Amino acid sequence: MSETPVQPLFASALRAVRKLRELGDPLPDDLVAQLSKLETSELSEADRRDQLHALLEPFVLVKTAIDEQGVATSAPGAAPPRLVQHGWRSFLVRVDNPHRIEANLVTGDGGVYGLIDYESHSARIALHDTLTVVPRIKDAWLDAKLAGPDALSGFETEYRVISLYARDSGVRAGGLMLFATDEHNHRSLSRTSLGLAGMRTNFELRAYSASFDFDCAPARQIELDIREPDGRSCMAAITVTDGQGRVYPSKAMRLAPDMFFQEHVYRATGEVIALPAGQYEVTAIRGPEYRPVRFATEVDAGTERIAVTLDRWVDPASRGYYSGDPHIHAGGCSHYNVPSEGVTPETMIRHVRGEGLWLGSVLTWAPCYYHQKQFFSGASISPPAELEDPPMQAAQGMTWTPRPTDRDAESALRYDLEVSGFPSSHSGHLILLGLTDQDYPGTSVIEDWPSWNLPVLRWAKEQNALVGYAHCGIGLGVGTEELPNYVVPSFQGIGSNEIIVDVPLGAADFQCGAEFAPAAELNIWYHLLSVGYRTLMLGETDYPCIYDEGPGVGRTYVRLAEPPTGPQAIEAWISGLRENGSYFGDGRSHVFDLAVDGDVSREHPLDATGPVRVSATVAAWLPEEPPAPPPTRPVYSAPVGWHLERSRIGTSRTVEVEVVLNGVAVATQEIVADGTEQELTFDVTVERSSWLAVRILRSVHTQPIFLEVGGRPIRASRRSAQWLHDSVDQLWKAKSGFIRESEREAARQAYDEAQAAYLSRRAECEVD
């Protein structure tokens, strides 16, 4: 069999050398010069090949050979296996593929050695429900990543680069196992290509991995001194990256409260991050009320502390508005692969504090119901942000001590319930806030619960709970951004489907959004308001199911006379939602003190039609220029869903503030989103009983003020009443088959009552 042509071999070697330089582990300059000279020398190809291998051999950590069956065997190379704790080191890999097997070269076990890969994020099994054995956590200390394309070149010999991350210091034994996976001829429906490659290594009693005694130099525990602008200590989201964009601590090595699906970790003043010597970029932020603080820093032998002063641009609480996220989870979705348990309140409070939220509603739902329900108490709590499983975390090298801060008492959790994964979930996922009892009468398991939502809502309202629908826009998009629109949706998703039945029967208070396309989320709400219902709209995150960034990606601000603290915090917040002004959105823009003729009351009766003066204080912040496009895309694309960046007018810093009357924008003003509070006034003519709100579309929306003229109820749109009536028909077609036969007659009766209510209101409407 012929040997690798020398030119492709040199190309492979020089690519690997350049990659080592990019990753911060360059080869000596004189060696690189020798390689360049050798590439163009007049020596024979055989001599040039031999000399190339001789030059690179001292830097090869792993030699991998692929046999005619496509099975890879690895052995140690000549490079000293020296690593650094909590840091990366990169080495050459020599791959000999004499049979020119077409395959991808990959590391096993998700790159985290000592863990079992469950076909997804490798560290997921490090959470309680699937792994409580400390020795296995101890053994999962080494992470490996191959740089560059996975596909082998097809030549007999080539060079690649492997990067290794060590969690521990000192001398530790470890192995590196590389696999050749066949993506082109993968014929198994039950096993991954990596699974098949791994299985082939079990048929013969020989070593397929390279074993080493790694010598790992220790890193330093760097204390973080995180301060508010006024000097108070606090919790914040801290992201640390090196020159290659690698995140610290390694995402693959994390255990709660550090989440492997986030770039950042949450740290309080006085807590630490372990870093080896080197140059880093630090980013600190505490939710959207702060500008991100970014700075470069160097860690060396004398570094003990990194000081961070946060940059707050708006403080809604100083104006009496308190933030909450009514929909976050401690188990399920991104938390891990098989969600049967989840994380504890001590972890969840860290995340809520780190995002600057006053309240976080931790909703137990079906995948974690039986374990997480133990944390329900019927009261708000503000626990210390302790490490939830010290033996496991100590085994993982998390030996730092949690610290209290000056702002801890300002954040609270309330454990409540999302009816998701229950028999009625097809009707839309319910959020039940402020429950005193979380077990539906007569049930012992989830499967016993009702198969439609109205009975659940009525049971919760008997407890004086605030009840409504999660992620309202899912399945309700109809292909238009028009608001309001009159296209009846298919109701095939899990959005606020049955709300159109429950609201006219007095059983639903709100729907939640600020996650998806505004038209899909707001259309039902607008129609309900336009026929006189007082339905609320809240901003939520559904963390970490819809958004992984953290709680408060969508949030709700409620005006209260006092901060919502103590065991009754959620009750105070709910009372404010029912009675006072509030707004929801992404937290990058705010509308304070919306008033009609100087009155901030939600109900504003008018004696007669005519002009009114609408006023509000509006603040918004955007960076002066749109963010630069990421390396993987030619242009910047604003985040999906609700984000003020999507409201930017062109490349300017201006956004449009709209007054909405009965769902239609009737007055607009542009403001510069520079973070300053701006007093706005609008003159609006009211021709009939109406609802009125202010919005920056895709960023913030207020609850409405209801304007009843001469005591007449709001009946602003026959078309809205008809749309709601017709939507009930479509909802029955889509969902009735999922309702148990024993409950279907009662459901049909409720649907009929809702339609009758809409027909009655349609007859009372003044205009189409």
N, C-alpha and C positions, 0 to 999 in steps of 0.2 A: 504494500500500500504506500502511495507516495506521501512525502512529508508536506507540511503546510508550506505553501509558497511564502517566501521570506517577506514580501511587501505587506500582505495582509497581517502577518504576524507582528511586524513593526507597527502597523496601524493600530492593532489591538493593544500592544504594549504602551504606545504613546497616549492612547485614549485613557488607559488606566492610570498612567503617570499624571496626566492632566487632572483626572478625577481626584487623585490623592491630594493634589495641590488645592483643588477647590474645597475639599473636605477638611483642610487644615493640617494634613500630615504629608507635606511634600518630601520627595526624595532629595538627597543632596544635590546641589547645583552641578557639581563636577560629574556626578553620575548621569544626570540628564544631558549634560553636554556630550558625554561619551556616547550615549544612545543616539543623539542626533548625528554625531559624526559617523557612528557605525552604520546608520541607515543608508548613507550615501557613499560608504567606502567601496573600494574596488576588490575587497575580499570575496571569496566564493560565497555562494548562498549558504552552504553548510557551515562555513566558519562564522559568518555573520549571525546565523541562527544560534550556534553554540555560544558565541560571546554574549549575545542578548540574554540568553537564559542564565549565563554565569553572572552577568551584571545584576539581574533582577532577583536571583535566588535568595540573597540575604534578606529580602523584603517580602518574600512569599510566606504567608502564615499557613495556608492550606493548599495542598495539592489534591485535586479531584480528578479521578479517572472514570470514564464512562465506558462500560463494556458493550458487547454486541447486543445485549438484551435491554440496553438503556438504563442499567442499574449503575448508580454513582457510588464510588468508594472514595472516602477522603482520608488523608493522612497529614500529619504535621509537616510544615515546611521549615525553612531555616530561620525565619524571623522570630526574634524573641517575643514571647507572648506577654508583653507588658501592656497593661490597661490602666485606666484611671477611674476611681470611684465617681459615680454620678456624672460620667462624661463619656465621650466617644473617642475611639481610636480606630484608624483605618489601615488596612493592609491589602497586599496583593493576594489574589487567588489564581493559581495556574490550573487550567482545565485542559486535560488531555482527552480528546474525543476521536480516537483513531478510526472509528467506524462512521464518523460523521452523522451521528444520530441527530435527527431534528427534534429538539426539545427545548423546554425552558429550564433554566437553572434557578432553583429557589431554595430558601432555607425551610426547615421543618418547624412544626409546632408554632406557627405564627411568628417565628423568630424569638420566642421567649422560651428558654430551655428550662425544663422542670415542670412546665404546665402542659396540660392536654388541650389541644385546639378543638374547639367546638364549632368549627367552620365559620367563625365570625371573629369578633375582637378577642384576641387571645387571653386578655386579662379578665374577661367577664367571669370566668369560673372562680376568680379569686374572691368573690363575694360569698356571703354566708351560705346561701341555700345549696350550693353545689360543691363547696370546698371549705371545710373547717379544720383541715389537718395542717397544723403549723409547719411540720417538716417539709411539706411540699412547697409551701410558700417560701421557706428558707432556701430551698433548692432552686427556685425560679429567680436567679440573680443575674443572668446573662441574657442580653438581647442582641440579635444580629440582623443586619440588613445588607442585602446585596445592592450595590449601586449600579445604575444604568439599565439598559433594556434586559428583559428576562430571556429573550430568545438567544440561543447559542448561534454563533456565526456560521456553523457548518464546516469549519476548518478543523484540522487535527489538533491544533493547540491554540489557545488564546488566553488572555489575561483579563481578569475581572477584579473588582474592588469589593471588599467586605468591611463593614463598619461594625464595631462591637461596643456595647454599652455595659458597664459593670455597675451593679447596685452596691457592691460591697468593696471593702478594702482588704489588703493582705493577700496571702496566697490562697487561691481557691481552685479546685479541680473542676474542669468543665469540658464539654465536648461540642464540636461543631459538625453538623451533619447536613450535607447538601444533597439535593435530589434533582434528577432530570425528569421533568414531568412532560408527558406527551399530550399537548393540547390539540394537535391535528387529528389524531386517531383515537380520541377519547370516546369509548363506546359504552361506558357504564352510566346508567341512570341513577344508580344508588350510591356511587362513590365518586369523590372528587379525583382529579388527576393526581393531586398530591397524595391522597389516600391510597390510590393504586400503586404509586411509586413507593410509598412507605411499606405497603404489603409485600412488595417484591423483595424487600430486604430481610424478610423473616424466614425465607426458605433455606438459607444456608447459615451455618454457625460460624460466621466470620464477622469481624468488625467492619462496619461501614462508616463510622464517624472518626474524626480526628480528636484525640484526647490531649489535653494540655493541663499544666499547672500554671494558671495565670497569676501574674504578680501585679496587683492592683494598688496603685498609689492612692492615698486617702484624699478625699475632698474636704472642703471646709463647710461648717454649718454657719451660714450667713444670716444674721438677724435682720429682719425688716422693721424699719421704723416708719409706719404708715400714719399719716396725719391728715386730718381735715384742714382746710385753709385757716380755721380758727385755732388750730393746735390740738384739737381733741383726737384721741386715738380711736381707731375704727377697724373694721374688716373691709377688705377690698379684693377684687379680682386681679391677680398678678400673673403676667405672662413673661417668661424669661426665655430668650432664644439666643443661639450662638450665631456666628457668621454664616453658617450654612442653613439657618432657619430651623435648626433642630430645637425642640422644646424641652425644657427642664422643669420638674423631673420628667423622665421618659414616660410618655403616655402608656406604653406597654407595661410599665412597672407599677402602675398606680393602684392603690386601694383607696376606698372611701375614707376620708372625705374628698380626696383628689380623684377626679373622674377621668378615665381614659378617653372619653369622647369629647373632652374640652381641651383647648389650648392652654387655658389658664388654670391656676389653682387659687383657692380662697385662703388668704392669710390675714391674721390680725397683727396689730402692733406688738412686737416682741416675739413673734413666731419666726420660724426659720425656713430656708430652702438650702439644700446641700448643693454646692457648686464646686467643681474643680477650678483650678487656675485657668484664666482665659478672659476673652473679651465677650461681652454680652449686651443685648438690648433688652431693657426692661419696659414693659407697658403696664400701667396701673389705671384702673377705672372702677367706679362704684355705681354702675348703672347709668342710664342715659341722661341723668341730671348732672353728669360730670363730663368734661372733656377728657379724652384719653391723654395721659401723661406718658411720654416716651423719652427715654434717654439711654445713652451708652454708658457702660460701667465696666471696670476691670476688676477682676478678682485675683489677688495675689496673696503672698504669705502674710501680709499685714492687714488684709481685709477682714473686718469683723461685722460690719453693719452697712446696709444700704438704706439711705433715707429717701422717703417718698412723700411728697406733699401733693395731695389730690387737688384737682382743679374743678370746683363746682361752678356751674354757670347759672343754675336756677335752684331755688329752694321752695318748692310748693308748700311744705309744712309751715314755713314762716308766714304764709298767707292763709293757713288753716286748711290746706288740702293734704290729705294723707293717702299714700299709695298702697295698693293691695293687688295681689295676683290671685284670683279666685280659683285657679286651676293649675296645680303642680302635683307631681307624683314622687313618692319615695320608693316605688317599685314598678317594674315593667319598662317596656320600650328599651331605650338605650342603656338602662342601668345594667342589664346583663341578659344572657341568652334565654334562660329558662326562669322567668320571673315568678318565683313562689314566695319570696320574702322581701328583700329590699333593704334600704338603709334606714337608720334610726333618726329620731328627732334631732339628735346631737349633730348629725350630718346635715339635715335639711335646714336647720336654723343658720348654720354657717353659710349656706348658699343664699338664703334670704337676706341675711345681714350684708353679705358681700355685694349684693345688688342694690342695697339702699332701700329695701322695701320695708314698710311698716307692718304689713300683714302678708302672710302666705298661707293659702288654704291648701293643705296637703290632702288630696282626695284618694282614699282607698278605692280600688276598683277590682274587677274580677281576678286578674292574674296574681294579685298579691293580697286578696281580700282576707283570707283566713289568718294570715300572719300579721298584716298591718293593722287590722282592726283592734289589736291590743293597745294601740296608741291613742285610740279615741277616748276622750274623757268628758266631752260636752263642755269643755272650757278651753280658752286660749292659753298657750304656754310660751315661755321664753327660756328654754333650757340653756345651760352652758354648752359651748361648741366643743365638747370633748371628743377624743378619738373613740369611736364606738366599740372597737374590739382590740384592746391594747396588745394582747399576745400576738394576734395576727399582724398588727401594724408594726410591732417591734420586730417580728420576724422579717418584715418587709423593709426594715431599716428606717421606719418612721418613728424616731425616738424623741422628736421634739415635743415640748409641753404646750398645750393650748393655753392661750392667754385671754383674759377678759379685756374689754375695751370700754371707753367712755360712752359708746353709743349702743351697747348691747340691748339695753332695756327698751329701745325704740323699735325693735323688731319682734314679732310674735308669730307663732304657728297656730293654726286651728285645724285639727284633723276632722274631716267630714267625708262625704261619700260622692263618688261618681258612679251612676248606674250605667256601667259600660262593661260589656261581656256578660250581661244579665239577659234573661229572656226577652225583655222589652227593648233591647239596644237598637233593634232595627228602626224603632220609632224616633230615634235620636238619643244621644247620650245625655243623661240628666246630671245636673250639679245640684246638690242639696247642701245648703250652707246654714250652719247654726242648729244642727240636729241635737236633740237631747237623747235620742235612741236611734241606733243605726241598724237595728234588726227588724225587718218587716214582719208584722204580726203573723204568726202561724207558720213561719219558715224556719228551716234548720240549715238549708244549703241554698246557694244562689239559684239553683234550678227551680226552686219552689216559688220564686218571686213572680209577680204578674208579668204577662207577656205583652202588655202595652203600658203606656206611661201614666195615664190619668189616675189610676188607683195609687200609684207610688207618690205622685205629686200631692194628692189630697192627704195621704197619710203624713207626709212631711210637713205640709202646711198646718196640720193639726198641732204640730210642735212649734209653730210660729217660725219655721225655717223660711229662708229666702230661697226660692227654687226656680230653676230654669234650665237652659240648654247649653251644652258645650259646643265648641268649634262649629258655630252655626252655619258656616258657608259650605261645609263638605257636602257635595252632591247637589248643590242648589245653583250652580252656575248655569247660565242659559245662553252663553256666547255673546253677551253684550255687556258693556260697561255703563249703559244707560241706567240712571236712577231717578225716580222709580221706573221699573219696566213692568210690562204686563204679560210676559211670556211665562206660562205655567211650567215649572220645572218637573223633572221626572221623579223626584224624591227617591232616588235610588241609593243615596248615601246615608251617612250617619249624622247629618247636620240637624238643625232645629226643625225637624219634620212635623211632629205632632203638636208643636207649639200653636199651629193655626187652629187646632181643636181645643187645646187647653186654655188659651187666653180668654176666649169668649165665655168659657165656663168658670172663669175665676181661679184657675189652678196653676198658672205659670206666671212668674214675675219678671223674668229676664231671659235674654240670650247673650252668649259670649262670643266675641270675635277679636278683631284686630290681628288676625293671622293670615287671612287669605284675601282674594280679590274683594274690594269693598262692595261691588255690586252684588256678589253672591251672598255677602254677609248682611248687608243693610236692607235689601229689598223687602223681605218679610217685615222687618221692623218698621220701615217707612209706611207700608200698607196698613199695618195694625194701628200705628199712630194716626193715620189719616182717616180712620173710621172711629176714632175716639178712645182707643185703649191706652192705658198709661204704662205700657211695657217698657222695661229698662233695657239698656244695652251696656255690657261690661267688656273691658279688655282683659284678655287672658293669654297665657303662654302654652299651656299643655306641655310643660317641661317634664321629662325630656322625650316626649313623644313626637310633637310637631317641631319644637325647637330645642336644640341641645345647648345653646349658648349659656343658659341659666334662667332662673325665674325672672319674671318681669320683662320679658321681650314685648309682651302686651300687658298693659297694666291699667288700673282704674284708680282715679283720684277722687276722693269724697271730701266735701267741706264739712268740718266738724268744729265745734266750739273748743274741744279738748282733744289731745292726742289719744288714739285708741290703744290703751295699754291695760295690762292686768287680765284676769280671767275672763272678763266680759268684753274684751277688745273687739271680737268679731260682732257681737251684738250691737256695740256702739257704731261700728262701721256700717252694718246693715241698716240700722236706724237712719243713719245719714243718707244712705242710698235711697231709702224710701221717701225721705222728707226734704233733703237739701239738694243743692246743686252738686253736680259731679261731671266728670268727663273721662274719656278713655282714649287710649292710643298707644303709641310707641314710646312715649316719654321724652321725645325730642322736640315736642311743641306742647304748649299749655295754654288753656283758656281759663282765666280766673274771673270770677264775679260777673258772669253773664247776667245782664239785667235788661229789663224792658221798662223804659221811663224811670230808671233808677231803682227798680224793684227786682231783687234777686230771687224772689219766691218762685217756686216751680209752677204754682197756679197764679195767673195774673188776669183777673176778670176785667173786661172793658165794657164801658157803658154803650159805646157805639163804634161802628167801623171808622177807619181813618188812619192817619199816620201815627207811628210810634217810634220812639228813639231807642235803638238797640246799642248797648255798650258792653265792652269787655276789655280786660287787660290780656294781651296776647304776648307770649314769648316763644321763640324758636331758635334753635342753633344748628347751623350747618358749617362745615369747614369752608373757608373762603373759595376753594376750588374743589370741583368734584374729585374724588379719590382717583389715583392713577390706576390704569388697568392692571390686573394681576398678570404675572408672567405667563399664565396659560391662556390668556384671552387677548385679542387685539384691542378691545375697547372696554371701558368700565361699564358694567351693568349694575344698576341699583339693585339692592336686595329685593327679593320678591315679597309679596304681602304688604304689610303696613310698615313704611319706613319713610322718614321725612325726605331722604335723598330722592325718592320718587316724586316728590312734590316740587323739587327745584325747577324753576323756570329757565330752560336752556342751561347755560353754564353759569348763570348769575347766582347770586346768593338770595334771591327773592323767592317767596312762596305766596300763594293766593289764599286769603282768608275769605270764607263765604258765609253769608247768612242764608240758612235754608228755611223756607216757609212751606209747610206741607210737602216736604221732600224735594222742592225745587229751589235752586239757588236764585235769590232775588236781589242780592247786593254783594259786591266783592270789593276787597281792598288788597293791595300787595304790601307786604312788609319785608324788610331785610332780616334774614334769619341769623342775626349776629349775637343772639343771647340776651339782648336788652328787652325789658318789659315795655310794651307799647300800648298806649290807651287808644282804643278804636271806637268810633261811633258810626252807626249806620241809621239812615232814615228809611223805614219800611212801611208800606201801606197795608193794613189789615182789612180785608174786605168781608171776612166771615170768621167764625170761630175756627181757630187754627192752632197748629203747633209750630214752634220756632226753635231753631238750634244754630250753632256756629260750628264750622268744621274747617280744617285744612285737610282736604281729601288725601287719604293714604297715610295720615299721621295722627290726627286728633279729631274728636267729635264730642260735643257736649250732649248731656241729656237735654231733652226739650223743655222749654217753658210753654205751658198750655194757656192759650188766650181764648177765653170764652166770651163772646160778645153778647151782651144783653141776656146772659144766663142760658144761651143756647149751647147744647153740647157740640163737640167737634164732629162734624160729618162732612169732611172736606173732599171726598172723592167717591163717586159711585163706582168708578172703574176699580178702585182699590177694593171696595166691598165685593164686587163681582169677581175680581181676581182671587180673593180669599175664599169665596164660595166655591169657585171652580177648582181651586187647589185642593180643597178637602176631597172632592171627587177623585182627583188624581192620586192623592195620598192613600185613599182607601184601596184603589186598584193596585198600588205598589206594595202596600204593607198588610192588608187584611189577611193574606195567606199565612203570615207569620204569627198571627194572633191565635191563641188556643181556641178550639171550637167552643169550649165551655165559657169563654170570655167574649166571644165574638158578638153576641147579641147586645151585650152592654156597650161594647165599643161602637157598634153601628148606631145605637141610640145616641151616644155622645156625639158622634160625627154629625148626625141629623140635627141635634140641638145647636151645634156650632154653626152649621149652614143656615139654620133658621135665624140665628142671631145676626149673621151677615146680611141676610135678605131684609131683615127688619131695619138694619142700619142703612142699607142701600136705599130703602124707601125714604129714609130721613135725610139723605144727603142733598145738599143744595146745588151741587154742580157735578158734572162728570169728572 
